[in-house]
């Protein structure tokens, strides 16, 4: 089952790349901003509960879809760009086994424990 979920996430990563290819931005911008969502881990400096909340908010696919859709509806390319970055990043993370975080520790995710 885990491999099937990882495969699904790889396809969603591909979708993010496809959506990005329709925007008028160079691929260098995608590469530059790809890891920016990981800045949400700064919340862990406060405590694990707040860190999990900030990480999960930024890595939630609903946020990426909402940003992209809002950008498409309002013809705002930078919102669509942000949506593709968030979708691509979170899908890539999950394909590697990094899921949404539980509040007790960074290593505990909805996909299982990181680093067994």
HELIX and SHEET records of a PDB file:
HELIX    1   1 UNK A    2  UNK A   21  1                                  20    
HELIX    2   2 UNK A   27  UNK A   33  1                                   7    
HELIX    3   3 UNK A   36  UNK A   45  5                                  10    
HELIX    4   4 UNK A   48  UNK A   58  1                                  11    
HELIX    5   5 UNK A   61  UNK A   74  1                                  14    
HELIX    6   6 UNK A   77  UNK A   95  1                                  19    
SHEET    1   A 2 UNK A 108  UNK A 109  0                                        
SHEET    2   A 2 UNK A 112  UNK A 113 -1                                        
END                                                                             
